[in-house]
Amino acid sequence: MPTLSRIARKGQAAYVACMSNYVTDVAIIGAGPSGLFMVFEAGFLGYKTVVLDALPQIGGQLAALYPEKPIYDVPGHPHILAGDLVKNLEAQAAPYSPTYLLGEPVESMDEAEGVFTLQTASHSVQAKVVVIAGGGGMFTPRKPTQLDNLAAFEASGSVRYAITKKHELSGKDVVLAGGGDSALDWAVELAHIARHVHVVHRRNDFRAAEATVAEMMRLVEAGKISLHTPFQLDALSGENGQLTEVRLADLDGATRNVAATELVCCFGLAPNSGPLSNWDLGLEKGVLPVDRSTMATRRAGVLCIGDMAHYEGKVALILTGFAEAAVAAKTVQAHINPERKYRVQYSTSKGVPGTPGVA
Ligand SMILES: Cc1cc2nc3c(=O)[nH]c(=O)nc-3n(C[C@H](O)[C@H](O)[C@H](O)COP(=O)(O)OP(=O)(O)OC[C@H]3O[C@@H](n4cnc5c(N)ncnc54)[C@H](O)[C@@H]3O)c2cc1C
């Protein structure tokens, strides 16, 4: 069954059905912010890119987990919605006409005579350099597997693991399960638009940032949020997959029922590095050791950037991945064109394709 792939040409994106082979300079695994900016940095030095991602859309965690949340620490943007940052990164990469192959994990990487071949279920990509921008890996949400009839409520959308359209929860009674940053950030955000928010956590203390906990407690006092701790999800009720009630239980078996039509589970992501552990790159605890001066892994021609790249002092933030992409581009050039001396070039002087005076 051919998959839909997104091919961007001269700044325009098109969807085509294909089952095909691609030949490129740089194959980028992961279309999160680091992978998207890698397209720009490689393109700026004259290299073609193919970007592969297991998710059906670009943007990595920003698109999958928090597209409508504002980010405050991307330089030059006092605040920007995660989804808008993804759109901007896509637009910034577009002059270099990347090919996006989405919706299928990269399953294998083979190397012969200095050429890497990446394989997904329906695509084969040959590249001179591979840049892994795999972030937290092929993440899958942790689920409340103790709930018998979970699948039916998932299918109807009553149970979700990420909020991609927060307006869908406007005016609703929402149960938010979890005690970390993601759960509490959303509890605070939704308290302003939902009819009521119930936060369920199996401990009395929360792992989230102090300021977020304080804001949530303020909203509890204001009657916008109800806290249920130490409680966990026990059973779901409803008809035809439409949720009407969530039963909670504490560790002693005492139960309480909460009327709600939406359940959002924020239990984090199950670590899933996919096939990368078989590629002899030294993957450990979901991260790859790299030389921070080149972003090279221990395999020549295979680089790693973004959250998945690890070195002493690493700060796993979006802005770190951007800077690492610039370093990796220099390494790409050293690998593909060792005869070419690397010189820092300013974008203000060089421009990008499509700008006046640039081919
Ligand atoms: C709720 C929340 C709020 C956050 N807020 C901030 C913030 O305010 N500021 C900040 O700097 N950071 C923030 N972060 C962290 C930020 O999202 C990450 O640092 C960033 O997403 C890392 O980008 P990345 O490109 O390295 O990886 P990711 O965004 O994780 O993208 C990696 C991509 O690689 C793909 N992939 C992995 N393995 C494979 C494979 N084998 N085949 C195909 N595809 C694969 C995945 O599907 C994924 O799309 C936040 C994170 C969360 C969860």
The ligand as an SDF file (V2000), in Angstrom:
LIG
                    3D

 53 58  0  0  0  0  0  0  0  0999 V2000
    4.9800   19.9040   26.7640 C   0  0  0  0  0  0  0  0  0  0  0  0
    6.3610   20.2940   26.2990 C   0  0  0  0  0  0  0  0  0  0  0  0
    6.7500   21.6260   26.3390 C   0  0  0  0  0  0  0  0  0  0  0  0
    8.0280   21.9980   25.9110 C   0  0  0  0  0  0  0  0  0  0  0  0
    8.3850   23.3240   25.9460 N   0  0  0  0  0  0  0  0  0  0  0  0
    9.6110   23.7020   25.5040 C   0  0  0  0  0  0  0  0  0  0  0  0
   10.0070   25.0790   25.5300 C   0  0  0  0  0  0  0  0  0  0  0  0
    9.2700   25.9400   25.9940 O   0  0  0  0  0  0  0  0  0  0  0  0
   11.2500   25.4080   25.0440 N   0  0  0  0  0  0  0  0  0  0  0  0
   12.1170   24.4600   24.5390 C   0  0  0  0  0  0  0  0  0  0  0  0
   13.2030   24.8080   24.0860 O   0  0  0  0  0  0  0  0  0  0  0  0
   11.7590   23.1460   24.5240 N   0  0  0  0  0  0  0  0  0  0  0  0
   10.5450   22.7410   24.9860 C   0  0  0  0  0  0  0  0  0  0  0  0
   10.2000   21.4230   24.9780 N   0  0  0  0  0  0  0  0  0  0  0  0
   11.2000   20.4390   24.4800 C   0  0  0  0  0  0  0  0  0  0  0  0
   11.2430   20.4720   22.9410 C   0  0  0  0  0  0  0  0  0  0  0  0
    9.9780   20.1290   22.4210 O   0  0  0  0  0  0  0  0  0  0  0  0
   12.3250   19.4990   22.4700 C   0  0  0  0  0  0  0  0  0  0  0  0
   13.5720   19.9320   22.9560 O   0  0  0  0  0  0  0  0  0  0  0  0
   12.3580   19.4720   20.9300 C   0  0  0  0  0  0  0  0  0  0  0  0
   11.1480   19.0060   20.3980 O   0  0  0  0  0  0  0  0  0  0  0  0
   13.4920   18.5830   20.4410 C   0  0  0  0  0  0  0  0  0  0  0  0
   13.4940   18.6710   19.0420 O   0  0  0  0  0  0  0  0  0  0  0  0
   14.1090   17.5200   18.1450 P   0  0  0  0  0  0  0  0  0  0  0  0
   13.9580   17.9900   16.7430 O   0  0  0  0  0  0  0  0  0  0  0  0
   15.4600   17.1740   18.6350 O   0  0  0  0  0  0  0  0  0  0  0  0
   13.2100   16.2320   18.4040 O   0  0  0  0  0  0  0  0  0  0  0  0
   11.6370   15.9530   18.3900 P   0  0  0  0  0  0  0  0  0  0  0  0
   10.8370   17.1830   18.4340 O   0  0  0  0  0  0  0  0  0  0  0  0
   11.4340   14.9260   19.4500 O   0  0  0  0  0  0  0  0  0  0  0  0
   11.4200   15.2680   16.9610 O   0  0  0  0  0  0  0  0  0  0  0  0
   12.0190   14.0340   16.6770 C   0  0  0  0  0  0  0  0  0  0  0  0
   11.2790   13.3780   15.5410 C   0  0  0  0  0  0  0  0  0  0  0  0
   12.0130   12.2140   15.1290 O   0  0  0  0  0  0  0  0  0  0  0  0
   11.0950   11.2180   14.7360 C   0  0  0  0  0  0  0  0  0  0  0  0
   11.7550    9.9050   14.7760 N   0  0  0  0  0  0  0  0  0  0  0  0
   12.4730    9.3640   15.7940 C   0  0  0  0  0  0  0  0  0  0  0  0
   12.9420    8.1500   15.4300 N   0  0  0  0  0  0  0  0  0  0  0  0
   12.5160    7.9270   14.1580 C   0  0  0  0  0  0  0  0  0  0  0  0
   12.6740    6.8560   13.2280 C   0  0  0  0  0  0  0  0  0  0  0  0
   13.3860    5.7300   13.4930 N   0  0  0  0  0  0  0  0  0  0  0  0
   12.0660    6.9720   12.0090 N   0  0  0  0  0  0  0  0  0  0  0  0
   11.3520    8.0710   11.6830 C   0  0  0  0  0  0  0  0  0  0  0  0
   11.1790    9.1200   12.5320 N   0  0  0  0  0  0  0  0  0  0  0  0
   11.7590    9.0420   13.7480 C   0  0  0  0  0  0  0  0  0  0  0  0
    9.9560   11.3520   15.7460 C   0  0  0  0  0  0  0  0  0  0  0  0
    8.7440   10.8120   15.2150 O   0  0  0  0  0  0  0  0  0  0  0  0
    9.8850   12.8780   15.9230 C   0  0  0  0  0  0  0  0  0  0  0  0
    8.9420   13.5000   15.0830 O   0  0  0  0  0  0  0  0  0  0  0  0
    8.9450   21.0140   25.4110 C   0  0  0  0  0  0  0  0  0  0  0  0
    8.5480   19.6700   25.3640 C   0  0  0  0  0  0  0  0  0  0  0  0
    7.2740   19.3030   25.8110 C   0  0  0  0  0  0  0  0  0  0  0  0
    6.8820   17.8570   25.7490 C   0  0  0  0  0  0  0  0  0  0  0  0
  1  2  1  0
  2  3  1  0
  2 52  2  0
  3  4  2  0
  4  5  1  0
  4 50  1  0
  5  6  2  0
  6  7  1  0
  6 13  1  0
  7  8  2  0
  7  9  1  0
  9 10  1  0
 10 11  2  0
 10 12  1  0
 12 13  2  0
 13 14  1  0
 14 15  1  0
 14 50  1  0
 15 16  1  0
 16 17  1  0
 16 18  1  0
 18 19  1  0
 18 20  1  0
 20 21  1  0
 20 22  1  0
 22 23  1  0
 23 24  1  0
 24 25  2  0
 24 26  1  0
 24 27  1  0
 27 28  1  0
 28 29  2  0
 28 30  1  0
 28 31  1  0
 31 32  1  0
 32 33  1  0
 33 34  1  0
 33 48  1  0
 34 35  1  0
 35 36  1  0
 35 46  1  0
 36 37  1  0
 36 45  1  0
 37 38  2  0
 38 39  1  0
 39 40  1  0
 39 45  2  0
 40 41  1  0
 40 42  2  0
 42 43  1  0
 43 44  2  0
 44 45  1  0
 46 47  1  0
 46 48  1  0
 48 49  1  0
 50 51  2  0
 51 52  1  0
 52 53  1  0
M  END
$$$$
